[in-house]
Amino acid sequence: MKPDAASNAHFSGWTTLLGAMLAYGCICGDVTYAFGVFLPAMSETMGWSRSALSGPYSLFLIIGGMLGPLAGAAISRFGARKNIMAGNLTAALGLAGMSQVQELWHAYFFFGVMGGLGLAFAEFLAMTTVVNSWFIRKRSLALGLLLAAGGIGGFILPPLVGYLMSGYGWRWTWICLGVLHLLLGVVLAGLLIRNTPEELGQAPDGRPWAPQGETAASRRVVYSTGVDFTVRDAFKTPALWMILALFSSVLFVHNIMTTHQVAYLRDLNYSSVTSAAALGLMLGMSILGRLLSGLLGLRFEGRHLAVFFSACMGLGVVSLINAQGGIFVYLYAVLTGIGFGGMIVLLPNLTGAYYGRSHFSRIVGWTTPVVTLASAASPLLAGWLFDQTGRYLAPLSLAAALLFVCCLLAVFARPPHPPASAQISRVFDPIKSD
């Protein structure tokens, strides 16, 4: 459907973004981050070891990541909205099913398999596809708001889960989460989210053309391609492999920090309160980093911002290595949190800016298995290095080195040259980057 001035007077992108934020905050808060709150109570009630009960969560992450190519194809074929609704319905049923577990394999099925399907088809990939379809000029801001909602959900819902468990027990709390997920992730998402502006006769950002006399350079500062790369063409470009390396490295380091940071600080004789507060502060500051990245991305090139946020993370890890005083612990939490939050926004933003809208879900979907393996391996590697040396110096030094390598990668991650076969966008002409 061709965009026209009348339809764009009622731009639906912000309504769609609101729906995506509610659904994304919900799936992050009551699925991804909530499981750990249930683990001790379920372990005690059912008589299962904590290591055994951690298995469903590992399966959840593996399925959510390894099904990326299939999810990307499904989103491209059927649209993000249907995938978000179907994936969240599956996850909601899985959450409700967790209230009825009697055998360990029940948890593997309801949370690991059904929750993992929700993660694959309705979380990061589907949500960022929606944003990339609706926004070009304001893509970074929209992504910042979306991913900040995920951080806020992870910040608010786990304490709420703990409160509900104290009053109603863990079985009823699983049911409450299932109902909440159904309302936000299926009903509201279905009402508010639309796949693309074109299906409503609108255009990205609500403005298909610049006003008369406005030049390309004046209407947009940051680079955004004017063509749509296919998956094959995208993977032939060095920039995509650099973006993939950046994303994998950032999550590799983040998982080391979230898994081993408290143990490391306890080894340095910090109290459990200080150690846990540092972790909470890091996660809280990541929300600020996501918003900051979204705002700065309106004015500055994404790869230049990636240098800044990667350096923040790297300096934060260096501060943790030298944490001989409390000030260094909190400096670590602030720098690492801001840096991680900023990078999480930049990576889908760069992919959309470099490779266009039409095949975004397929391109990102094919990168998720690599990212999943890298992020899953890092806690195990850090634990093995600690067992070999009796210290965390080796894994933390590796983490810092990777982040400073990311700074160099970001510098060289220049926009790719479009292939001759690329489809020219109907919305914008390509703008050169330095």
BASEBA-454002 format. One line per field, with one value per residue (C-alpha): residue in three letters; chain; x, y, z. Coordinates in nm, 2 decimals, always signed. Each point is the difference from the previous one (the first is absolute). Layout:
N
residu = [ala, ...]
chaine = [A, ...]
east = [X, ...]
north = [Y, ...]
up = [Z, ...]
END
This chain:
434
residu = [met, lys, pro, asp, ala, ala, ser, asn, ala, his, phe, ser, gly, trp, thr, thr, leu, leu, gly, ala, met, leu, ala, tyr, gly, cys, ile, cys, gly, asp, val, thr, tyr, ala, phe, gly, val, phe, leu, pro, ala, met, ser, glu, thr, met, gly, trp, ser, arg, ser, ala, leu, ser, gly, pro, tyr, ser, leu, phe, leu, ile, ile, gly, gly, met, leu, gly, pro, leu, ala, gly, ala, ala, ile, ser, arg, phe, gly, ala, arg, lys, asn, ile, met, ala, gly, asn, leu, thr, ala, ala, leu, gly, leu, ala, gly, met, ser, gln, val, gln, glu, leu, trp, his, ala, tyr, phe, phe, phe, gly, val, met, gly, gly, leu, gly, leu, ala, phe, ala, glu, phe, leu, ala, met, thr, thr, val, val, asn, ser, trp, phe, ile, arg, lys, arg, ser, leu, ala, leu, gly, leu, leu, leu, ala, ala, gly, gly, ile, gly, gly, phe, ile, leu, pro, pro, leu, val, gly, tyr, leu, met, ser, gly, tyr, gly, trp, arg, trp, thr, trp, ile, cys, leu, gly, val, leu, his, leu, leu, leu, gly, val, val, leu, ala, gly, leu, leu, ile, arg, asn, thr, pro, glu, glu, leu, gly, gln, ala, pro, asp, gly, arg, pro, trp, ala, pro, gln, gly, glu, thr, ala, ala, ser, arg, arg, val, val, tyr, ser, thr, gly, val, asp, phe, thr, val, arg, asp, ala, phe, lys, thr, pro, ala, leu, trp, met, ile, leu, ala, leu, phe, ser, ser, val, leu, phe, val, his, asn, ile, met, thr, thr, his, gln, val, ala, tyr, leu, arg, asp, leu, asn, tyr, ser, ser, val, thr, ser, ala, ala, ala, leu, gly, leu, met, leu, gly, met, ser, ile, leu, gly, arg, leu, leu, ser, gly, leu, leu, gly, leu, arg, phe, glu, gly, arg, his, leu, ala, val, phe, phe, ser, ala, cys, met, gly, leu, gly, val, val, ser, leu, ile, asn, ala, gln, gly, gly, ile, phe, val, tyr, leu, tyr, ala, val, leu, thr, gly, ile, gly, phe, gly, gly, met, ile, val, leu, leu, pro, asn, leu, thr, gly, ala, tyr, tyr, gly, arg, ser, his, phe, ser, arg, ile, val, gly, trp, thr, thr, pro, val, val, thr, leu, ala, ser, ala, ala, ser, pro, leu, leu, ala, gly, trp, leu, phe, asp, gln, thr, gly, arg, tyr, leu, ala, pro, leu, ser, leu, ala, ala, ala, leu, leu, phe, val, cys, cys, leu, leu, ala, val, phe, ala, arg, pro, pro, his, pro, pro, ala, ser, ala, gln, ile, ser, arg, val, phe, asp, pro, ile, lys, ser, asp]
chaine = [A, A, A, A, A, A, A, A, A, A, A, A, A, A, A, A, A, A, A, A, A, A, A, A, A, A, A, A, A, A, A, A, A, A, A, A, A, A, A, A, A, A, A, A, A, A, A, A, A, A, A, A, A, A, A, A, A, A, A, A, A, A, A, A, A, A, A, A, A, A, A, A, A, A, A, A, A, A, A, A, A, A, A, A, A, A, A, A, A, A, A, A, A, A, A, A, A, A, A, A, A, A, A, A, A, A, A, A, A, A, A, A, A, A, A, A, A, A, A, A, A, A, A, A, A, A, A, A, A, A, A, A, A, A, A, A, A, A, A, A, A, A, A, A, A, A, A, A, A, A, A, A, A, A, A, A, A, A, A, A, A, A, A, A, A, A, A, A, A, A, A, A, A, A, A, A, A, A, A, A, A, A, A, A, A, A, A, A, A, A, A, A, A, A, A, A, A, A, A, A, A, A, A, A, A, A, A, A, A, A, A, A, A, A, A, A, A, A, A, A, A, A, A, A, A, A, A, A, A, A, A, A, A, A, A, A, A, A, A, A, A, A, A, A, A, A, A, A, A, A, A, A, A, A, A, A, A, A, A, A, A, A, A, A, A, A, A, A, A, A, A, A, A, A, A, A, A, A, A, A, A, A, A, A, A, A, A, A, A, A, A, A, A, A, A, A, A, A, A, A, A, A, A, A, A, A, A, A, A, A, A, A, A, A, A, A, A, A, A, A, A, A, A, A, A, A, A, A, A, A, A, A, A, A, A, A, A, A, A, A, A, A, A, A, A, A, A, A, A, A, A, A, A, A, A, A, A, A, A, A, A, A, A, A, A, A, A, A, A, A, A, A, A, A, A, A, A, A, A, A, A, A, A, A, A, A, A, A, A, A, A, A, A, A, A, A, A, A, A, A, A, A, A, A, A, A, A, A, A, A, A, A, A, A, A, A, A, A, A, A, A, A, A, A, A, A, A, A, A, A, A, A, A, A]
east = [+0.00, +0.14, +0.07, -0.20, -0.01, -0.33, +0.09, +0.33, -0.19, -0.08, +0.33, -0.03, +0.36, +0.00, -0.31, +0.17, +0.31, -0.21, -0.14, +0.35, +0.13, -0.27, +0.04, +0.38, +0.02, -0.24, +0.19, +0.33, -0.14, -0.23, +0.19, +0.37, +0.07, -0.27, +0.12, +0.28, -0.25, -0.19, +0.30, +0.07, -0.37, -0.06, +0.32, -0.10, -0.36, +0.07, +0.33, +0.19, +0.36, +0.06, +0.23, -0.28, -0.26, +0.24, -0.02, -0.34, +0.14, +0.30, -0.23, -0.21, +0.30, +0.12, -0.33, -0.05, +0.33, +0.04, -0.34, +0.10, +0.02, -0.35, -0.15, +0.15, -0.15, -0.34, +0.00, +0.09, -0.27, -0.29, +0.09, +0.13, -0.35, -0.12, +0.33, -0.01, -0.36, +0.07, +0.33, -0.14, -0.31, +0.23, +0.22, -0.31, -0.13, +0.34, +0.01, -0.34, +0.11, +0.29, -0.26, -0.08, +0.34, +0.04, +0.30, +0.33, -0.07, -0.32, +0.22, +0.21, -0.30, -0.21, +0.29, +0.29, -0.20, -0.31, +0.18, +0.28, -0.24, -0.13, +0.35, +0.08, -0.31, -0.12, +0.29, +0.30, -0.01, -0.37, -0.01, +0.31, -0.15, -0.31, +0.20, +0.23, -0.31, -0.17, +0.30, +0.30, +0.08, -0.10, +0.11, +0.25, -0.24, -0.27, +0.24, +0.13, -0.35, -0.09, +0.31, -0.03, -0.34, +0.16, +0.24, -0.28, -0.20, +0.30, +0.04, -0.36, -0.15, +0.24, -0.06, -0.38, +0.04, +0.17, -0.28, -0.27, +0.18, +0.02, -0.38, -0.13, +0.27, +0.19, -0.27, -0.25, +0.27, +0.07, -0.37, +0.01, +0.29, -0.17, -0.31, +0.22, +0.19, -0.32, -0.14, +0.32, +0.17, -0.30, -0.31, +0.16, +0.28, -0.27, -0.20, +0.28, +0.28, -0.01, +0.27, +0.09, -0.12, -0.06, -0.28, -0.19, +0.09, +0.26, +0.38, +0.28, +0.02, -0.33, +0.19, +0.06, +0.16, +0.20, -0.16, +0.09, +0.34, +0.13, +0.32, +0.09, +0.29, -0.23, -0.28, +0.21, +0.35, +0.06, +0.04, -0.30, +0.02, -0.24, +0.00, -0.12, +0.28, -0.09, +0.14, +0.25, +0.12, +0.02, +0.22, +0.24, +0.08, +0.27, -0.22, -0.25, +0.27, +0.14, -0.35, -0.04, +0.34, -0.10, -0.33, +0.16, +0.28, -0.23, -0.23, +0.30, +0.13, -0.34, -0.07, +0.33, -0.08, -0.35, +0.10, +0.33, +0.01, -0.16, +0.23, +0.31, -0.09, -0.07, +0.35, +0.13, -0.18, -0.28, -0.33, -0.29, -0.20, +0.27, +0.05, -0.37, -0.04, +0.27, -0.18, -0.33, +0.16, +0.16, -0.34, -0.17, +0.27, -0.05, -0.35, +0.17, +0.25, -0.29, -0.17, +0.32, +0.10, -0.34, +0.02, +0.36, -0.07, -0.21, +0.30, +0.31, +0.11, -0.07, +0.35, +0.15, -0.24, +0.10, +0.36, -0.12, -0.22, +0.24, +0.27, -0.24, -0.04, +0.37, +0.09, -0.27, +0.16, +0.34, -0.14, -0.14, +0.34, +0.15, -0.29, +0.20, -0.26, -0.37, +0.02, +0.15, -0.28, -0.27, +0.20, +0.01, -0.38, -0.07, +0.24, -0.08, -0.37, -0.01, +0.23, -0.20, -0.33, +0.14, +0.14, -0.32, -0.18, +0.27, +0.04, -0.36, +0.02, +0.32, -0.15, -0.31, +0.20, +0.24, -0.23, -0.34, -0.35, -0.13, +0.24, +0.09, -0.16, +0.17, +0.34, -0.02, -0.15, +0.30, +0.23, -0.17, +0.14, +0.35, -0.08, -0.18, +0.29, +0.25, -0.22, -0.07, +0.37, +0.14, -0.12, +0.13, +0.34, +0.03, -0.07, +0.25, +0.27, -0.07, +0.03, +0.33, +0.15, -0.19, -0.06, -0.23, +0.28, +0.02, -0.37, -0.03, +0.31, -0.14, -0.32, +0.17, +0.22, -0.30, -0.17, +0.29, +0.03, -0.37, +0.10, +0.23, -0.27, -0.25, +0.23, +0.04, -0.37, -0.07, -0.33, +0.02, -0.02, -0.34, +0.01, -0.13, -0.30, -0.11, -0.36, -0.02, -0.21, -0.31, +0.05, +0.35, +0.31, +0.33, +0.20, +0.38, +0.19, +0.35]
north = [+0.00, +0.34, +0.25, +0.32, +0.32, -0.07, -0.34, +0.13, +0.27, -0.29, -0.17, -0.33, -0.07, +0.13, -0.20, -0.31, +0.08, +0.03, -0.35, -0.14, +0.17, -0.16, -0.34, +0.01, +0.13, -0.28, -0.29, +0.13, +0.04, -0.29, -0.26, +0.08, +0.15, -0.16, -0.36, +0.05, +0.13, -0.32, -0.23, -0.03, -0.05, -0.26, -0.18, -0.02, -0.10, -0.26, -0.13, +0.07, +0.12, +0.36, -0.12, -0.24, +0.28, +0.24, -0.23, +0.13, +0.35, -0.11, -0.18, +0.32, +0.21, -0.26, -0.04, +0.37, +0.06, -0.30, +0.04, +0.35, -0.09, -0.16, +0.29, +0.25, -0.19, -0.02, +0.37, +0.08, -0.23, +0.07, +0.33, +0.09, +0.05, -0.35, -0.15, +0.23, -0.11, -0.37, -0.01, +0.19, -0.23, -0.30, +0.16, +0.10, -0.36, -0.12, +0.23, -0.12, -0.36, +0.06, +0.02, -0.37, -0.15, -0.33, -0.15, +0.17, -0.06, +0.21, +0.31, -0.08, -0.01, +0.29, +0.24, -0.13, -0.09, +0.22, +0.30, -0.05, +0.01, +0.33, +0.14, -0.10, +0.13, +0.28, +0.17, +0.19, -0.10, +0.07, +0.32, +0.16, -0.10, +0.19, +0.31, -0.03, -0.01, +0.31, +0.23, +0.12, +0.35, -0.07, -0.37, +0.04, +0.19, -0.26, -0.29, +0.17, +0.03, -0.36, -0.15, +0.23, -0.15, -0.35, +0.13, +0.15, -0.32, -0.19, +0.25, +0.01, -0.34, -0.23, +0.18, -0.01, -0.38, -0.03, +0.20, -0.22, -0.32, +0.11, +0.04, -0.26, -0.26, -0.07, -0.20, +0.28, +0.25, -0.19, +0.02, +0.38, +0.04, -0.20, +0.22, +0.32, -0.13, -0.09, +0.36, +0.19, -0.23, -0.13, +0.22, +0.35, -0.09, -0.12, +0.32, +0.25, -0.15, +0.02, -0.16, +0.28, +0.36, -0.10, -0.24, +0.30, +0.23, +0.18, +0.05, -0.05, +0.29, +0.13, +0.20, -0.16, +0.30, +0.30, +0.35, +0.18, +0.14, -0.21, -0.19, -0.35, +0.13, +0.23, -0.24, -0.28, +0.00, -0.36, -0.26, -0.22, -0.21, +0.05, -0.36, -0.33, -0.27, -0.37, -0.24, -0.13, +0.35, +0.11, -0.29, +0.09, +0.33, +0.04, +0.24, -0.27, -0.23, +0.29, +0.08, -0.37, +0.00, +0.31, -0.15, -0.34, +0.17, +0.23, -0.29, -0.22, +0.26, +0.08, -0.36, -0.03, +0.30, -0.09, -0.36, +0.04, +0.36, -0.06, -0.30, +0.21, +0.28, -0.24, -0.14, +0.35, +0.01, +0.23, -0.06, -0.18, +0.32, +0.20, -0.28, -0.03, +0.38, +0.03, -0.25, +0.18, +0.33, -0.13, -0.13, +0.33, +0.21, -0.21, +0.16, +0.35, -0.13, -0.12, +0.34, +0.19, -0.21, +0.06, +0.38, +0.03, -0.23, +0.28, +0.22, -0.23, -0.29, -0.34, -0.13, +0.30, -0.04, -0.37, +0.11, +0.21, -0.26, -0.29, +0.21, +0.07, -0.37, -0.07, +0.27, -0.13, -0.35, +0.15, +0.18, -0.34, -0.16, +0.27, +0.01, +0.07, +0.25, +0.03, +0.30, -0.23, -0.25, +0.26, +0.16, -0.34, -0.04, +0.34, -0.02, -0.36, +0.05, +0.31, -0.16, -0.32, +0.18, +0.22, -0.29, -0.20, +0.29, +0.07, -0.35, -0.04, +0.37, -0.05, -0.31, +0.19, +0.31, -0.21, -0.27, +0.15, -0.11, -0.28, -0.28, +0.12, -0.29, -0.26, +0.17, +0.03, -0.34, -0.17, +0.18, -0.12, -0.36, +0.14, +0.26, -0.26, -0.24, +0.28, +0.13, -0.35, -0.10, +0.30, -0.09, -0.35, +0.12, +0.25, -0.27, -0.23, +0.27, +0.07, -0.37, -0.02, +0.31, +0.06, +0.36, +0.20, +0.20, -0.20, +0.01, +0.37, +0.09, -0.19, +0.19, +0.34, -0.09, -0.11, +0.33, +0.21, -0.21, +0.09, +0.36, -0.07, -0.21, +0.28, +0.25, -0.22, -0.11, +0.25, -0.02, -0.27, +0.08, -0.12, -0.28, +0.05, -0.23, +0.19, +0.13, +0.38, +0.14, +0.19, +0.23, +0.13, +0.03, -0.12, +0.25, -0.02, -0.05, +0.12]
up = [+0.00, -0.10, +0.28, -0.02, +0.20, +0.17, +0.13, +0.14, +0.19, +0.24, +0.03, +0.17, +0.07, +0.36, +0.08, -0.14, +0.20, +0.32, -0.06, -0.07, +0.32, +0.22, -0.16, +0.01, +0.36, +0.10, -0.17, +0.15, +0.35, +0.05, -0.22, -0.04, +0.34, +0.22, -0.01, +0.24, +0.26, -0.01, +0.00, +0.38, +0.10, -0.27, +0.08, +0.37, -0.06, -0.27, +0.14, -0.32, +0.00, -0.12, -0.27, -0.13, +0.01, -0.18, -0.31, -0.12, +0.00, -0.21, -0.24, -0.02, -0.11, -0.24, -0.18, +0.00, -0.17, -0.23, -0.16, -0.11, -0.38, +0.01, +0.20, -0.24, -0.30, +0.18, +0.08, -0.36, -0.14, +0.24, +0.16, +0.35, +0.15, -0.05, +0.12, +0.31, +0.08, -0.06, +0.18, +0.30, +0.01, +0.01, +0.28, +0.20, -0.01, +0.10, +0.30, +0.11, -0.06, +0.25, +0.27, -0.05, -0.02, +0.18, -0.18, -0.10, -0.37, +0.04, +0.07, -0.30, -0.22, +0.13, +0.06, -0.21, -0.31, +0.01, +0.15, -0.24, -0.30, +0.14, +0.03, -0.35, -0.18, +0.22, +0.17, -0.12, -0.37, -0.05, +0.20, -0.17, -0.34, +0.08, +0.10, -0.30, -0.22, +0.14, +0.06, -0.20, +0.11, +0.36, +0.00, +0.28, +0.23, -0.06, +0.06, +0.32, +0.13, -0.09, +0.16, +0.31, +0.05, +0.01, +0.26, +0.20, -0.01, +0.12, +0.28, +0.12, -0.05, +0.19, +0.33, -0.08, -0.05, +0.34, +0.16, -0.16, +0.10, +0.36, +0.01, -0.24, -0.06, -0.31, -0.18, +0.01, -0.09, -0.32, -0.09, +0.07, -0.24, -0.27, +0.02, +0.00, -0.30, -0.18, +0.05, -0.09, -0.25, -0.19, +0.05, +0.02, -0.25, -0.24, +0.04, -0.03, -0.21, -0.38, -0.22, -0.24, -0.07, -0.36, +0.09, +0.14, -0.29, +0.22, -0.02, +0.25, +0.24, -0.15, -0.26, -0.33, -0.16, +0.12, -0.04, -0.32, +0.00, +0.29, -0.09, +0.10, +0.21, +0.20, +0.06, +0.14, +0.15, +0.07, -0.28, -0.11, -0.31, -0.29, -0.11, +0.15, +0.02, -0.03, +0.26, -0.25, -0.10, +0.37, +0.10, -0.28, +0.16, +0.27, +0.20, +0.09, +0.13, +0.21, +0.14, +0.08, +0.17, +0.20, +0.11, +0.10, +0.19, +0.19, +0.11, +0.07, +0.25, +0.14, +0.09, +0.17, +0.21, +0.10, +0.08, +0.18, +0.12, +0.35, +0.06, -0.10, +0.23, +0.29, -0.06, +0.05, +0.34, -0.11, +0.18, -0.17, +0.01, -0.18, -0.25, -0.08, -0.01, -0.26, -0.22, +0.04, -0.07, -0.32, -0.12, +0.10, -0.18, -0.31, -0.03, +0.00, -0.26, -0.23, +0.01, -0.04, -0.30, -0.16, +0.04, -0.11, -0.30, -0.15, -0.04, -0.01, -0.22, +0.17, -0.05, +0.17, +0.29, +0.02, +0.06, +0.30, +0.15, -0.05, +0.17, +0.29, +0.05, -0.03, +0.25, +0.23, +0.00, +0.06, +0.30, +0.12, -0.04, +0.22, +0.25, +0.31, +0.13, -0.02, -0.24, -0.26, +0.04, -0.06, -0.28, -0.16, +0.03, -0.15, -0.29, -0.09, +0.03, -0.22, -0.25, -0.02, -0.03, -0.28, -0.20, +0.02, -0.18, -0.25, -0.14, -0.15, -0.09, -0.20, -0.17, -0.11, -0.11, -0.20, -0.16, -0.02, +0.10, -0.22, +0.11, +0.35, +0.18, -0.21, +0.02, +0.38, +0.04, -0.17, +0.25, +0.31, +0.02, +0.00, +0.27, +0.21, +0.00, +0.09, +0.28, +0.14, -0.01, +0.19, +0.36, -0.05, -0.13, +0.29, +0.25, -0.16, +0.00, +0.37, +0.08, -0.18, +0.16, +0.32, -0.10, -0.23, -0.15, -0.32, -0.10, +0.10, -0.20, -0.30, +0.04, +0.01, -0.30, -0.21, +0.07, -0.11, -0.31, -0.06, +0.00, -0.30, -0.17, +0.03, -0.16, -0.31, -0.02, -0.28, -0.20, -0.27, -0.37, -0.13, -0.25, -0.35, +0.07, +0.31, +0.00, +0.01, +0.28, -0.09, +0.30, +0.00, -0.21, +0.15, +0.19, +0.01, +0.32, +0.07]
END
